[in-house]
Amino acid sequence: MQGTGQMLNEFKAFISRGNVLDLAVGVIIGAAFTAVVNSLVKDIITPVFGVFGGLPDFSSWTLTINGSQFNIGSFINAVLSFLIMASVLYWVVITPLNRLMDLRKVEAPQAVTRECPECLSKVPALARRCSFCPSVLDPVEPPASEAAEQAAEPLAPAREPQPASADRLRA
């Protein structure tokens, strides 16, 4: 009996995980979405094709060979349903979501590093000393983006030399 209680607790922990609940909600929403798209195909799209072909519903199309009946029309309805569901999903959900994600996307600045010539470890490109060994590194020009930022900043005005005052000369 004690093992049963532990199993129930583990099952409850499994069910209450976020992933299982998200999956359940996704399946339910997917089933509802499928019903809507199937209705769209059956009640609206297929009759539009029927205007041109004279048959509003393809499900009555059959092929009989040696007494075996092949429901070609039902297959055509299923293919149309799939194509419409895929296009609706792409144009209504995927494309706007991708655009939204592109707007929120922030590219992380790439870490600019170089190798220490003594210990071959990665150190920041602008470092003057290696952080892993006592090597002094050769100075490196800042990356083009930083150089452009520094060039865009106005330089501080040079200080003009002050005449020596009598108080300073006495000290």
Rosetta silent file (secondary structure, phi, psi, omega in degrees, C-alpha in Angstrom):
SEQUENCE: MQGTGQMLNEFKAFISRGNVLDLAVGVIIGAAFTAVVNSLVKDIITPVFGVFGGLPDFSSWTLTINGSQFNIGSFINAVLSFLIMASVLYWVVITPLNRLMDLRKVEAPQAVTRECPECLSKVPALARRCSFCPSVLDPVEPPASEAAEQAAEPLAPAREPQPASADRLRA
SCORE:     score description
SCORE:     0.000 S_00000001
   1 L     0.000  -33.210 -178.035    0.000    0.000    0.000 S_00000001
   2 H   -67.316  -35.205  178.838    2.855    2.411    0.716 S_00000001
   3 H   -65.615  -32.258  179.305    4.200    2.039   -2.816 S_00000001
   4 H   -66.381  -42.345  178.587    0.794    3.015   -4.239 S_00000001
   5 H   -63.315  -40.657  178.883    0.776    6.296   -2.328 S_00000001
   6 H   -66.339  -40.515  178.492    4.272    7.114   -3.549 S_00000001
   7 H   -62.810  -41.880  178.323    3.264    6.271   -7.125 S_00000001
   8 H   -63.313  -40.124  177.357    0.245    8.570   -6.892 S_00000001
   9 H   -63.903  -41.950  178.211    2.441   11.391   -5.566 S_00000001
  10 H   -65.071  -40.149  178.463    4.905   10.891   -8.422 S_00000001
  11 H   -63.889  -41.425  178.411    2.036   10.824  -10.934 S_00000001
  12 H   -63.331  -39.993  177.496    0.626   14.035   -9.443 S_00000001
  13 H   -65.221  -38.757  179.344    4.062   15.676   -9.705 S_00000001
  14 H   -65.175  -45.905 -177.876    4.332   14.524  -13.325 S_00000001
  15 H   -67.073  -34.090 -176.233    0.889   15.869  -14.256 S_00000001
  16 L   -82.424   -0.336  175.140    1.464   19.208  -12.534 S_00000001
  17 L   -65.015  149.534 -178.893    4.620   19.916  -14.538 S_00000001
  18 H   -64.026  -37.243 -176.540    4.280   22.863  -16.879 S_00000001
  19 H   -63.816  -39.913 -178.742    5.219   20.904  -20.001 S_00000001
  20 H   -67.196  -42.448  179.328    2.386   18.390  -19.620 S_00000001
  21 H   -66.339  -41.292  177.156   -0.185   21.122  -19.082 S_00000001
  22 H   -61.159  -41.554  178.910    1.153   23.117  -22.033 S_00000001
  23 H   -63.616  -43.149  179.680    0.950   20.015  -24.210 S_00000001
  24 H   -62.262  -43.953  178.447   -2.638   19.326  -23.130 S_00000001
  25 H   -63.940  -41.006  178.721   -3.682   22.896  -23.904 S_00000001
  26 H   -62.055  -41.081  179.304   -1.910   22.697  -27.275 S_00000001
  27 H   -65.715  -42.657 -179.585   -3.704   19.489  -28.218 S_00000001
  28 H   -65.299  -45.601  178.301   -7.100   20.940  -27.271 S_00000001
  29 H   -64.086  -39.885  178.081   -6.483   24.172  -29.173 S_00000001
  30 H   -62.110  -40.309  178.576   -5.169   22.153  -32.136 S_00000001
  31 H   -65.671  -41.948  178.701   -8.331   20.014  -32.213 S_00000001
  32 H   -65.478  -41.038  178.860  -10.533   23.115  -32.125 S_00000001
  33 H   -64.450  -40.213  178.329   -8.444   24.751  -34.857 S_00000001
  34 H   -62.215  -42.512  178.682   -8.679   21.587  -36.961 S_00000001
  35 H   -62.147  -40.275  179.213  -12.477   21.584  -36.649 S_00000001
  36 H   -65.387  -45.976 -178.475  -12.619   25.221  -37.766 S_00000001
  37 H   -67.698  -39.754  177.336  -10.356   24.638  -40.771 S_00000001
  38 H   -61.885  -39.901  176.836  -12.201   21.442  -41.764 S_00000001
  39 H   -65.267  -40.681  177.506  -15.468   23.369  -41.667 S_00000001
  40 H   -58.807  -45.532 -179.294  -13.889   26.145  -43.750 S_00000001
  41 H   -66.338  -49.738 -174.038  -12.806   23.616  -46.370 S_00000001
  42 H   -68.409  -42.065 -171.150  -16.056   21.615  -46.395 S_00000001
  43 H   -95.272  -20.307 -175.494  -18.524   24.499  -46.192 S_00000001
  44 H  -122.384  -54.163 -173.558  -16.776   27.337  -48.040 S_00000001
  45 H   -70.428  -48.302 -178.347  -13.725   26.328  -50.102 S_00000001
  46 H   -60.418  -42.776  175.522  -15.030   23.095  -51.629 S_00000001
  47 H   -62.195  -30.219  175.741  -18.256   24.757  -52.868 S_00000001
  48 H   -64.088  -43.190  175.082  -16.095   27.458  -54.511 S_00000001
  49 H   -64.118  -33.470  179.364  -14.311   24.702  -56.426 S_00000001
  50 H   -64.676  -28.307  177.054  -17.755   23.237  -57.154 S_00000001
  51 H   -61.289  -40.204 -178.196  -18.716   26.473  -58.934 S_00000001
  52 H   -84.728  -34.247 -176.382  -15.985   25.813  -61.496 S_00000001
  53 H   -99.240   -9.914  179.064  -16.183   22.027  -61.603 S_00000001
  54 L    84.539   -4.088 -179.311  -19.922   21.615  -61.097 S_00000001
  55 L  -122.497  113.248 -175.129  -19.487   19.386  -58.015 S_00000001
  56 L   -74.670  -17.301 -178.114  -19.704   21.162  -54.626 S_00000001
  57 L  -139.011  125.349 -177.040  -18.302   18.247  -52.608 S_00000001
  58 H   -79.665  -10.541 -174.776  -15.553   15.908  -53.739 S_00000001
  59 H   -64.773  -16.590  178.579  -16.442   13.196  -51.227 S_00000001
  60 H   -84.353   -7.026  178.248  -18.873   11.618  -53.715 S_00000001
  61 L   -74.226  124.164  177.789  -16.058   10.912  -56.196 S_00000001
  62 L  -136.058  159.239  176.345  -15.258    7.215  -56.128 S_00000001
  63 E  -131.089  126.640 -178.418  -13.316    4.773  -58.241 S_00000001
  64 E  -114.403  123.596  177.914  -14.322    1.124  -58.351 S_00000001
  65 E  -129.935  121.483  179.928  -11.850   -1.543  -59.474 S_00000001
  66 L    49.901   40.495  177.688  -12.750   -5.270  -59.229 S_00000001
  67 L    83.545   -5.515  177.058  -15.441   -4.503  -56.676 S_00000001
  68 E   -93.573  130.986 -177.869  -13.119   -2.402  -54.457 S_00000001
  69 E  -102.453  126.786  178.059  -14.259    1.169  -53.959 S_00000001
  70 E  -107.635  121.036 -178.994  -11.654    3.930  -53.647 S_00000001
  71 L   -87.693   79.541 -178.319  -12.968    7.170  -52.128 S_00000001
  72 H   -66.250  -37.647 -178.870  -10.853    9.593  -54.136 S_00000001
  73 H   -62.533  -40.325  177.797  -13.099   12.535  -53.264 S_00000001
  74 H   -64.174  -37.847  177.091  -12.575   12.116  -49.528 S_00000001
  75 H   -64.761  -42.119  178.589   -8.825   12.085  -50.133 S_00000001
  76 H   -62.430  -42.299  176.520   -9.086   15.273  -52.207 S_00000001
  77 H   -60.734  -40.748  179.873  -11.083   16.901  -49.391 S_00000001
  78 H   -66.177  -40.784  178.750   -8.413   15.842  -46.870 S_00000001
  79 H   -65.010  -44.168  176.944   -5.602   17.223  -49.071 S_00000001
  80 H   -61.186  -42.422  178.228   -7.449   20.519  -49.491 S_00000001
  81 H   -59.738  -44.546  178.964   -8.056   20.662  -45.759 S_00000001
  82 H   -62.566  -47.441 -178.123   -4.353   20.096  -45.079 S_00000001
  83 H   -62.813  -40.336  179.602   -3.217   22.723  -47.605 S_00000001
  84 H   -70.020  -40.677  178.596   -5.640   25.295  -46.276 S_00000001
  85 H   -63.129  -42.302  179.681   -4.735   24.519  -42.657 S_00000001
  86 H   -65.594  -41.826 -179.290   -1.030   24.808  -43.450 S_00000001
  87 H   -70.011  -39.886  176.904   -1.459   28.092  -45.310 S_00000001
  88 H   -63.301  -44.129  178.843   -3.700   29.584  -42.601 S_00000001
  89 H   -60.672  -42.512 -178.604   -1.222   28.485  -39.944 S_00000001
  90 H   -67.642  -51.084 -173.465    1.671   29.985  -41.902 S_00000001
  91 H   -77.152  -29.683 -175.688    0.059   33.309  -42.836 S_00000001
  92 H   -95.846  -30.203 -175.302   -1.949   33.923  -39.668 S_00000001
  93 H  -110.898  -57.040 -170.993    0.325   32.502  -36.959 S_00000001
  94 H   -66.670  -51.112 -176.833    3.898   31.847  -38.109 S_00000001
  95 H   -61.054  -49.613  177.891    4.582   34.963  -40.223 S_00000001
  96 H   -63.372  -36.444  179.222    3.287   37.509  -37.668 S_00000001
  97 H   -65.721  -40.668  177.033    5.051   35.667  -34.839 S_00000001
  98 H   -62.873  -41.551  178.383    8.348   35.687  -36.757 S_00000001
  99 H   -64.457  -40.946  178.077    8.010   39.428  -37.395 S_00000001
 100 H   -63.439  -42.776  179.286    7.259   40.031  -33.732 S_00000001
 101 H   -66.014  -35.284  177.598   10.277   37.969  -32.677 S_00000001
 102 H   -65.350  -34.848  178.233   12.485   39.892  -35.139 S_00000001
 103 H   -68.425  -35.001 -177.923   11.400   43.151  -33.526 S_00000001
 104 H   -85.596  -10.308 -174.817   12.271   41.871  -30.055 S_00000001
 105 L   -71.459  126.858  176.917   15.539   40.307  -31.159 S_00000001
 106 L  -119.545  119.481  179.773   18.586   42.004  -29.713 S_00000001
 107 L   -77.698  127.429  178.248   21.891   40.897  -31.072 S_00000001
 108 L   -74.816  137.681  177.751   24.440   40.371  -28.365 S_00000001
 109 L   -64.391  136.856 -178.751   27.737   42.048  -29.042 S_00000001
 110 L   -75.950  134.452  178.873   30.302   39.500  -30.020 S_00000001
 111 L   -71.643  121.949 -179.662   33.121   39.110  -27.571 S_00000001
 112 L   -94.414  117.015 -179.282   36.287   40.153  -29.305 S_00000001
 113 E  -128.083  168.139  173.141   39.189   38.077  -28.062 S_00000001
 114 E  -145.026  166.420 -178.807   42.684   37.189  -29.088 S_00000001
 115 E   -92.139  140.969  173.148   45.178   34.549  -28.057 S_00000001
 116 L   -73.311  131.902 -178.143   47.989   35.190  -25.645 S_00000001
 117 L   -69.028  -19.626 -178.464   51.254   34.388  -27.477 S_00000001
 118 L   -88.373  -52.221 -173.581   52.727   32.739  -24.364 S_00000001
 119 L  -107.164   -3.690  177.912   49.966   30.540  -22.938 S_00000001
 120 L    61.339   23.466  176.526   47.552   30.495  -25.947 S_00000001
 121 L   -89.299  159.129  179.433   44.557   31.336  -23.750 S_00000001
 122 E   -82.685  127.960  177.506   41.747   33.628  -24.931 S_00000001
 123 E  -130.368  155.602  177.082   41.948   37.160  -23.539 S_00000001
 124 E   -56.570  143.564 -174.048   39.933   40.291  -24.376 S_00000001
 125 L   -61.233  -33.684 -176.794   41.286   41.961  -27.491 S_00000001
 126 L   -90.596    2.775 -179.050   41.954   45.290  -25.783 S_00000001
 127 L   -67.129  145.822  178.082   43.695   43.749  -22.753 S_00000001
 128 L   -99.172  -18.539  177.006   47.274   44.851  -22.073 S_00000001
 129 E  -132.451  148.772  176.267   48.127   41.864  -19.874 S_00000001
 130 L   -74.605  139.135 -179.654   47.106   38.219  -20.057 S_00000001
 131 L   -84.284   -7.215 -178.026   44.793   37.207  -17.231 S_00000001
 132 L  -106.245  -25.332  178.481   46.233   33.670  -17.142 S_00000001
 133 L  -139.023  169.568 -175.723   49.966   34.349  -17.241 S_00000001
 134 L   -81.182   17.381 -176.115   52.148   37.400  -16.511 S_00000001
 135 L   -69.258  140.023  172.030   52.675   38.208  -20.202 S_00000001
 136 E   -92.016  129.171 -175.876   52.458   41.774  -21.396 S_00000001
 137 L   -96.884  149.615  176.244   50.476   41.889  -24.645 S_00000001
 138 L   -67.086  142.915  178.369   51.126   44.126  -27.608 S_00000001
 139 L   -65.666  146.889 -179.487   48.605   46.967  -27.910 S_00000001
 140 L  -123.922  144.124  175.481   45.843   46.400  -30.430 S_00000001
 141 L   -64.232  140.206  176.498   43.763   48.940  -32.325 S_00000001
 142 L   -64.588  154.737  178.697   40.179   49.021  -31.012 S_00000001
 143 L   -56.640  158.840 -174.737   37.595   47.427  -33.301 S_00000001
 144 H   -56.280  -38.481 -178.639   36.204   49.619  -36.069 S_00000001
 145 H   -66.091  -41.329  178.991   32.915   50.231  -34.246 S_00000001
 146 H   -70.529  -37.223  178.770   34.690   51.450  -31.100 S_00000001
 147 H   -63.664  -38.688  179.187   37.126   53.545  -33.153 S_00000001
 148 H   -67.155  -38.801  178.675   34.183   55.201  -34.915 S_00000001
 149 H   -65.389  -40.875 -179.780   32.513   55.943  -31.573 S_00000001
 150 H   -67.971  -35.971  179.827   35.709   57.461  -30.210 S_00000001
 151 H   -69.953  -30.360 -178.230   36.173   59.560  -33.343 S_00000001
 152 H   -75.287  -23.710 -179.880   32.600   60.838  -33.089 S_00000001
 153 L   -73.995  134.328  178.095   33.121   62.080  -29.522 S_00000001
 154 L   -69.841  143.151  178.791   34.307   65.686  -29.355 S_00000001
 155 L   -76.614  147.640  177.269   37.731   66.109  -27.878 S_00000001
 156 L   -69.860  139.383 -178.962   38.071   68.016  -24.637 S_00000001
 157 L   -63.550  140.573 -179.636   39.509   71.479  -25.233 S_00000001
 158 L   -68.811  141.793  179.471   43.179   71.687  -24.500 S_00000001
 159 L   -82.446  133.652  177.358   44.043   73.626  -21.369 S_00000001
 160 L   -81.324  143.615 -179.981   46.065   76.712  -21.922 S_00000001
 161 L   -63.723  137.305  179.611   49.078   77.070  -19.696 S_00000001
 162 L   -88.968  139.803  177.514   48.432   79.312  -16.731 S_00000001
 163 L   -66.283  144.402 -179.230   50.969   81.999  -15.951 S_00000001
 164 L   -67.337  129.593 -179.065   52.966   81.272  -12.862 S_00000001
 165 L   -90.033  163.328 -178.247   51.612   83.233   -9.958 S_00000001
 166 H   -67.462  -31.917 -179.548   53.808   84.874   -7.336 S_00000001
 167 H   -65.956  -38.486 -178.958   52.332   82.606   -4.628 S_00000001
 168 H   -70.357  -35.054 -177.016   53.454   79.460   -6.418 S_00000001
 169 H   -68.980  -31.530 -179.558   56.925   80.787   -7.002 S_00000001
 170 H   -71.974  -29.019 -175.351   57.468   81.468   -3.296 S_00000001
 171 L   -77.026    0.000    0.000   56.582   77.948   -2.250 S_00000001
